[in-house]
Amino acid sequence: MEETIAQQIAEYASSVMSNRISDADAERIKMSVVDSIIVSYAAIGAKPIKLIKEALLPSRGRYNSRVYFTGERASVDTAAFINGGMTRYHDYNDTYLSKEALHPSDNIPPVLCLADSMNKDGISAIKAIKVAYQVVCALADAASIRDRGWDHVTYVSASAAAGAAALMGLGKEKFVSAINLAVDSNISLRQTRVGELSMWKGLSAANAARNGVFAAMLARGGVTGPSPIFEGEMGFIRQVSGKLSLSLRPDRVGRTMIKNFPVEYHAMSAAEAALMLKSCIRGRIRKVEAETFSVAYNIIGRGAEKINPRTKETADHSLQYIIAYTLLHGAPNTGMYSSRYINDAEMRRVMRCTSLKVSKRFDSMYPEKTPARISVAAENGAFSEQVDVPKGHFLNPYTWNDIERKGKAIIKYKEMLEKIMDAGSGMDKKPVRLLFDVMDDVTS
């Protein structure tokens, strides 16, 4: 009898956990761990994070982990949700582009929280993160679900469950139950990312990850889930994805991309091109033309709210807003979505005079590349720049020096950043709890 997808994931995870991880994958995952913690630090004071802490803390469970930068403990699933919300808030964590676009490092908080609660060694956590990365990226390669009305975080529930089950060393039967429970109970609507966006845009992936680790904990206790969850009569393939087959063997970790700016990834090349143009422009901007590809237009260019954003969440998913900010104020940063800029009259004028064009040539280049061409007519002339592969893309990858540079822009205390980078870059030789200890020290 042919193995189900959930059984394939279980077999793959067992192989990863029992074998040596490549140096390249270990190094790349450590970079993403450090990057995810750095961008989480930028969200300490964010309103949604304050609200969910007020709603959920104090918290206590049988297994407890620490909430980033507080020293406070919470049940593993609650800590995973809060830490995941911090990781995703600024839309600044890593990305994978395929049939579905998503953020693999949404899987880092649940694995780290579980590892902290169980006092696991760092190399085990790195391997479990690899399992989660491979699963979520394989699902992204297998089928796009956004055009069918479902959100990509649906895939995160499966990958987070896989990472958690791998870390706990669940046998095949319980591992499959973890996947089945997670997928059955976390089918997310794409409405999260349509129209005027709410706080949930930055929290839905954290909730999916929380559901994944929660499902794995239940499965460890013996709770079974509906099976086969993907292939069944009323399962995922018939109800959600359509035709889907999973290939887990190709190495996808090295094709994930660390973000150079806090913008939705499909705007990354446009932001880089706009930044190149800023130094050329003198006087009033009269007209902006942005040439892009269909996926970027559909996700971050289409809709009246894109030139009239009212929330941070809408602004960071507005190609027009990101271009206008960069042309007027310079490199995108975590402060660019404040009401000062969202309500600025000149920002709104430039957004209104920005037109978007979808290029068939650019469509043919995606997702291997993310091309954008920005043309500006200003008082001192006309200027144009094109970027096909932005900094941080797997064809133009980040180094540890780039991580440090990104960290310096977010964490102003040199010693604090050094401790985070040292703990993360050396986590393959230390217990995961030491990484949390460093974050606890940050608060003291």
C-alpha positions in Angstrom: 0.0 0.0 0.0 1.3 3.4 -1.0 2.4 5.6 1.9 0.3 8.7 2.7 1.8 12.2 2.6 1.8 12.3 6.4 3.7 9.0 6.6 6.2 10.3 4.0 6.9 13.3 6.2 7.4 11.0 9.2 9.9 8.9 7.4 11.8 11.9 6.1 11.9 13.5 9.5 13.3 10.3 11.0 16.1 10.3 8.4 17.0 14.0 9.1 17.1 13.5 12.9 19.2 10.3 12.7 21.8 11.6 10.2 24.4 14.4 10.2 23.2 17.7 8.9 25.3 19.4 6.2 27.5 22.3 7.3 25.8 24.5 4.7 22.3 23.7 6.0 23.3 24.1 9.7 25.0 27.5 9.0 22.0 28.7 7.0 19.6 27.7 9.7 21.6 29.4 12.4 21.6 32.6 10.3 17.8 32.4 10.1 17.5 31.8 13.8 19.6 34.9 14.6 17.7 36.9 12.0 14.4 35.9 13.4 15.4 36.9 16.9 16.7 40.3 15.7 13.5 41.1 13.9 11.5 39.9 16.9 13.4 42.4 19.1 12.0 45.2 16.8 8.5 44.1 17.8 8.8 44.4 21.6 6.7 47.5 21.8 4.3 46.7 18.9 0.6 47.1 19.8 -0.6 43.6 18.7 2.2 42.0 20.8 1.2 44.0 23.8 -2.4 43.0 23.3 -1.8 39.3 23.0 0.5 39.3 26.0 -2.2 41.0 28.1 -4.7 38.5 26.8 -2.7 35.3 27.4 -0.2 36.0 30.2 0.4 34.7 32.8 0.3 31.2 31.4 1.4 27.8 32.7 1.3 24.3 31.3 3.0 20.9 31.9 5.8 22.1 29.5 6.8 25.7 29.7 9.1 27.9 27.7 10.2 31.6 27.8 8.6 34.5 26.1 11.3 36.4 24.1 12.9 39.3 25.9 10.8 39.1 29.1 12.2 36.3 31.2 8.6 35.2 31.7 7.5 31.6 31.2 4.4 30.4 29.5 3.0 27.1 28.2 4.9 26.0 25.1 2.1 26.7 22.7 1.4 30.1 24.2 5.1 31.1 24.2 5.3 29.9 20.6 2.3 32.1 19.6 3.7 35.2 21.3 7.3 34.7 20.0 6.0 33.8 16.6 3.9 37.0 16.5 7.0 39.0 17.3 9.0 37.2 14.6 6.4 38.0 11.9 5.1 41.4 13.0 7.4 43.6 10.8 7.2 41.1 7.9 11.0 41.1 8.1 11.7 37.4 8.5 12.9 35.0 5.8 11.0 34.0 2.7 10.5 31.2 0.2 8.9 31.7 -3.2 7.3 29.0 -5.3 3.7 28.2 -6.3 3.0 29.5 -2.8 5.0 32.3 -1.1 5.6 31.9 2.6 8.0 32.5 5.5 9.9 29.3 6.6 11.2 30.9 9.8 7.6 31.1 11.1 8.6 27.5 12.2 11.6 28.7 14.4 9.7 29.9 17.5 7.7 26.7 18.0 10.8 24.5 17.7 12.9 26.8 19.9 10.2 27.0 22.6 9.7 23.2 22.7 13.5 22.7 22.8 13.8 25.2 25.7 11.1 23.4 27.6 12.8 20.1 27.1 16.4 21.4 27.6 17.3 20.0 24.1 20.7 20.5 22.5 21.1 23.0 19.7 22.0 20.6 17.0 18.7 18.7 17.6 16.8 21.9 17.3 18.6 22.8 14.1 17.7 19.4 12.6 14.1 19.8 13.6 14.0 23.3 12.1 15.4 21.7 8.9 12.5 19.2 8.9 10.0 22.1 9.3 11.7 24.1 6.5 11.7 21.2 4.1 8.1 20.4 4.8 6.7 23.9 4.4 8.8 24.6 1.3 7.8 21.2 -0.3 4.2 22.1 0.3 4.8 25.5 -1.3 6.3 23.8 -4.3 3.5 21.3 -4.5 0.4 23.5 -4.8 -0.7 27.1 -4.6 -3.7 27.5 -2.3 -4.2 31.3 -2.2 -6.1 31.5 -5.5 -8.5 28.8 -4.1 -9.2 31.1 -1.1 -6.9 29.7 1.5 -4.0 31.3 3.2 -0.4 30.0 3.0 -0.2 29.7 6.9 -2.3 26.6 6.4 1.0 24.9 5.4 2.8 26.2 8.5 0.5 24.2 10.8 1.8 21.0 9.1 5.5 22.0 9.1 5.5 23.2 12.7 3.9 19.9 13.8 6.5 18.1 11.8 9.4 20.1 13.4 7.9 19.6 16.9 7.3 15.9 16.4 10.8 15.4 15.1 12.3 17.2 18.0 10.3 15.0 20.5 11.3 11.9 18.6 7.8 10.6 18.1 7.4 7.2 16.5 5.8 7.0 13.1 2.2 6.4 14.3 2.2 9.4 16.7 4.1 11.5 14.2 1.4 11.0 11.7 -1.3 11.8 14.2 0.5 15.1 14.9 0.3 16.0 11.2 -3.3 14.9 11.0 -4.4 16.9 14.0 -2.5 20.0 12.9 -3.8 20.1 9.4 -7.4 19.2 10.2 -7.7 22.1 12.7 -5.9 24.9 10.9 -7.3 25.7 7.4 -6.9 29.4 7.2 -8.9 31.8 5.0 -7.0 34.1 2.5 -9.3 36.9 3.7 -6.4 37.5 6.1 -4.5 39.2 3.3 -7.3 40.8 1.2 -8.6 44.4 1.4 -7.7 46.5 4.5 -5.5 44.3 6.6 -5.8 43.8 10.3 -3.5 42.8 13.1 -4.2 39.2 12.3 -2.1 39.4 9.1 1.0 39.4 11.4 -0.4 36.9 13.9 -2.0 34.1 11.7 1.3 32.3 11.0 2.1 32.3 14.7 -1.3 30.8 15.4 -0.7 28.1 12.8 2.7 27.4 14.4 1.1 27.3 17.8 -1.5 24.8 16.5 1.3 22.7 15.1 3.2 22.4 18.3 -0.1 21.9 20.2 -1.0 19.0 17.9 2.4 17.4 18.4 2.1 17.6 22.1 -1.4 16.0 22.0 -0.1 13.2 19.7 2.7 12.5 22.1 0.1 12.0 24.7 -1.7 9.5 22.5 -4.4 11.6 20.9 -5.1 10.4 17.4 -6.2 12.5 14.4 -8.3 12.0 11.3 -6.5 10.0 8.7 -5.5 10.1 5.9 -5.7 13.9 6.3 -4.4 14.7 2.8 -5.7 11.9 0.7 -9.0 11.2 2.5 -12.5 11.4 1.1 -13.0 14.8 2.8 -9.3 15.5 3.1 -7.0 18.3 2.3 -6.5 17.5 -1.4 -10.2 17.3 -2.2 -11.3 20.3 0.0 -8.3 22.7 -0.1 -5.3 22.2 -2.4 -6.4 20.1 -5.4 -3.8 17.8 -6.9 -0.8 17.6 -4.6 2.2 15.3 -4.3 5.1 15.9 -2.0 8.8 15.7 -2.8 10.9 16.1 0.3 14.3 15.1 -1.0 15.5 18.3 -2.9 17.4 20.6 -0.5 15.4 23.7 -0.1 17.0 25.3 2.9 19.6 27.1 0.7 16.9 28.6 -1.4 15.3 30.5 1.4 15.9 34.2 1.4 16.7 36.6 4.3 14.9 40.0 4.0 17.0 43.1 3.4 14.0 45.4 4.1 10.8 45.1 6.2 8.5 44.9 3.2 6.5 42.1 1.7 9.0 40.1 -0.3 7.5 40.8 -3.7 8.3 44.5 -3.2 12.0 43.9 -2.3 13.4 44.5 -5.8 11.1 47.5 -6.3 12.4 49.0 -3.0 16.0 48.4 -4.0 15.4 50.0 -7.4 13.6 53.0 -5.8 16.5 53.4 -3.3 19.0 53.6 -6.2 16.8 56.3 -7.8 16.4 58.5 -4.7 19.9 60.1 -5.0 19.1 61.1 -8.6 15.8 62.9 -7.9 15.7 66.6 -7.3 12.5 68.5 -6.7 8.9 67.3 -7.0 8.1 63.8 -8.2 5.6 64.1 -11.0 5.1 60.5 -12.1 6.2 57.0 -11.1 5.8 53.9 -13.2 6.5 50.5 -11.7 6.8 47.4 -13.9 6.3 44.2 -12.0 5.0 40.6 -12.3 1.5 39.2 -11.8 2.0 37.7 -8.3 3.4 40.9 -7.0 0.5 42.9 -8.5 -2.1 40.6 -7.2 -0.8 40.4 -3.6 0.6 44.0 -3.1 -0.6 46.1 -6.0 -4.2 45.5 -6.6 -7.0 47.3 -4.8 -7.9 50.9 -3.8 -6.6 50.4 -0.3 -3.1 50.1 -1.7 -3.0 53.8 -2.4 -5.0 54.7 0.7 -3.6 52.5 3.5 -5.0 53.0 7.0 -3.1 50.4 8.9 0.5 49.3 9.2 -0.5 45.8 7.9 -2.0 47.3 4.7 1.0 49.7 4.2 3.6 46.9 4.3 1.6 45.0 1.7 1.3 48.1 -0.6 3.8 48.3 -3.4 2.8 51.9 -4.0 3.4 52.8 -0.4 6.8 51.1 -0.3 7.9 52.8 -3.5 6.7 56.2 -2.3 8.4 55.9 1.1 11.7 54.9 -0.4 11.7 57.6 -3.1 10.9 60.3 -0.5 12.7 59.1 2.7 15.3 56.5 1.8 15.8 52.8 2.8 12.8 51.1 4.2 13.0 50.5 7.9 10.8 49.4 10.9 9.6 52.9 11.6 8.2 53.5 8.0 4.7 52.4 8.8 4.0 54.9 11.6 1.0 57.2 11.3 3.4 60.0 10.5 4.1 58.5 7.1 0.8 56.7 6.5 -1.1 60.0 6.9 1.5 62.2 5.2 0.1 64.3 2.3 3.2 64.0 0.1 3.3 60.2 0.5 -0.3 60.0 -0.5 0.2 62.2 -3.5 3.2 60.1 -4.8 1.1 56.9 -4.3 -1.7 58.4 -6.4 0.7 59.3 -9.2 2.2 55.8 -9.2 1.0 53.4 -11.9 1.7 49.7 -12.1 2.3 47.5 -15.1 2.5 43.8 -15.3 5.2 42.5 -17.6 4.9 39.1 -19.3 8.7 39.0 -19.4 8.9 39.5 -15.7 6.2 36.8 -15.2 8.5 34.4 -17.0 11.3 35.2 -14.6 9.3 34.5 -11.4 9.8 32.8 -9.0 13.5 32.2 -9.8 13.9 36.0 -9.8 11.7 38.9 -8.6 12.2 41.6 -11.1 11.0 45.2 -10.8 11.7 48.3 -12.9 10.9 51.7 -11.4 10.8 54.8 -13.7 10.4 58.3 -12.2 9.7 61.6 -13.8 10.8 64.4 -11.6 11.5 68.2 -12.0 15.1 67.5 -12.9 14.5 64.7 -15.4 13.5 61.1 -16.0 15.3 58.2 -14.3 14.9 54.4 -14.3 16.4 51.4 -12.5 15.7 47.7 -12.7 16.6 45.0 -10.1 16.1 41.3 -10.8 17.7 39.8 -7.7 17.7 41.9 -4.5 20.1 41.6 -1.7 19.3 38.5 0.5 17.9 36.5 -2.4 19.5 33.0 -2.7 21.2 34.2 -5.8 22.6 37.2 -3.9 22.7 35.8 -0.4 23.2 37.3 3.0 26.4 36.7 5.0 27.0 36.9 8.7 28.3 40.4 8.1 24.9 41.3 6.5 23.1 39.8 9.5 25.2 42.0 11.8 24.5 45.1 9.7 20.7 44.4 9.8 21.0 43.8 13.5 22.8 47.1 14.1 19.9 48.9 12.4 17.4 47.3 14.9 19.3 46.7 18.1 21.2 49.8 19.1 23.1 48.2 22.0 26.4 46.7 20.6 26.9 44.3 23.5 23.3 43.0 23.3 23.6 42.3 19.5 27.0 40.6 20.0 25.5 38.2 22.6 22.6 37.3 20.4 24.9 36.7 17.4 27.4 34.7 19.5 24.7 32.5 21.0 22.9 31.9 17.7 26.0 31.3 15.6 27.2 28.7 18.2 23.9 27.1 19.0 25.0 23.8 17.3 27.4 23.3 20.2 25.2 24.5 23.1 21.8 23.7 24.7 19.0 25.9 23.3 18.2 27.2 26.7 21.4 29.3 26.5 19.9 31.2 23.6 16.9 32.0 25.7 19.3 33.0 28.6 20.8 35.6 26.4 17.4 37.0 25.6 16.6 37.1 29.3 19.8 39.0 29.9 18.7 41.6 27.4 15.8 42.6 29.7 18.0 42.9 32.8 
